[in-house]
């Protein structure tokens, strides 16, 4: 493989985002990962390293909606454990699992950058803060 230049490496994130969107299950299939390596000239192991480094990427099928609960210090102190508990009970899944209908996947993340709105979560690209059990139920009902 040819050595990758900075442009190739910058393109990788966009290619990975597109591959994940196009999969229909919010993940990057192994064959697509290999194709991206061939297209960019970046080794498969380097592409794999990128995919496993960033939490927004997955090599396993996930739900239509990815719920990421912030577990940073601020969110933890403000009740992210309660948020996770409500989501687990409501969705009947654990962290890293997907509902049987393929609608939701529950994940933890180390920071959403929303400390002033602790506790916080994201559903796909939408940020929700100052969460309470009631607010969580209200949010879920819109999905």
N, C-alpha and C positions, 0 to 999 in steps of 0.2 A: 504494500500500500504506500501511496505517496504521503509525505509528511503533510499534515494539515496546517494551513495557515490560520491566522486570526479570524478571517472572514468565514472560513469553513466552520470553525468552532462556534462562532456567533450564530451561524445558521442552524446549528444543531438544536438549540432550544426551540426555535420555531418549528423545525421539522418534527421534533418530539411532541410538541403541543398538538400539531395538526394530526399526527398519527394517533394520538390518544383520543382526540375528538372523533376522528373517522372510524375508530374501532367500534363505536356504538356502546361500549361498556366501560368507558373511562379508564382504559389501560392500553399499554403498548404491547401488541403481540410480538413474540420472539422473532418471527420471520420479518416483521417490519423493522425491528431493531437492526437486524442483519442488513436489510436493504439500505437503511440510513447510513450504516457503516460503509457500504459499497459506494453509495452516492457521494459521500463526503470525503472518502479516503481516510477516515478516522477509524482506528481499530475498534473491533466489537467490544473489547474489554474497556476501552475509554468511553464508548457510548454507554455501556452498561454502568460504568462508574457515575456518569452524569445522571442517568435514570434513578439509580439507587441513592444518590446524594440528595436530590431535591424531593421533598415530600409530596409535591404536587403530581409527580409521576408515579405510575404503578405498572408492574409487570403481571398483575393479577386482575381479572375482571372485577369491576366495582359497580356500585349502583348509579342510577341516573343522577342522583343528588349525593354529593360528598359532603358530609357534615364534619367539620373540623372544630374540635373544642380546644380552646387555648388552655394550656396547663402551666403557663409561666407563673412566676412568683406572685405577681399581682392578681392574676385570675384565680390562682389557687387560694390565696387569702380571702378573696371575695366570693368564693363558692363554686369553682369549676367542678369540684367533686359532686356537688348537688346537681349541676347541669348534666354531667355524665350519667348520674344515677337516673334522672328523669328521662333522658334520651334512651338509655338501656331498657328501662321499664316500659316506656311507651312503644319503642320500636321492637322490643323483644330480641335484641341482638347485643353482643359485646363489642368492645373496641376492636377494630380490624375486621368486623363482620358486615355482611350485607343482608338486608331483609330478603325473605323468601321470594317476594315479588320483584326483586331487583331494583327497587326504587331508591333505597337509602343505604349508604355505607357510613359507618361511624369511625372516625379517626381522632387521635389526639395530635396536637401540634404544640411546639414549644413556645411560639409567640405569633400573635396576629398583629402586633403593633397597635393595639387598641387598649392600652392600660387604663386610660381615663374612662373606659366603658366596661371595666371588669365586672363580672365575668363575661367573656365574649365567645362567640362561635361564628363560623362562616358556613354557609351552604352554597356550594360552588363558589361563585365570586361575590356573593352578597354577605356583608358583615352585619352581625346582630350583637348588640351589647346591652349592658345593664340587665342581664337575664334573671328572670325569676321562673319558678316552675309554671306559673300561669302564662307568662309571656312565651315560654318555650312551646307550650301546647298551642297557643294562638299562632305562632309562626309555623309550626308543623302543619296546622290545618290549612294553610294557604298552599301547601304542596300536595 
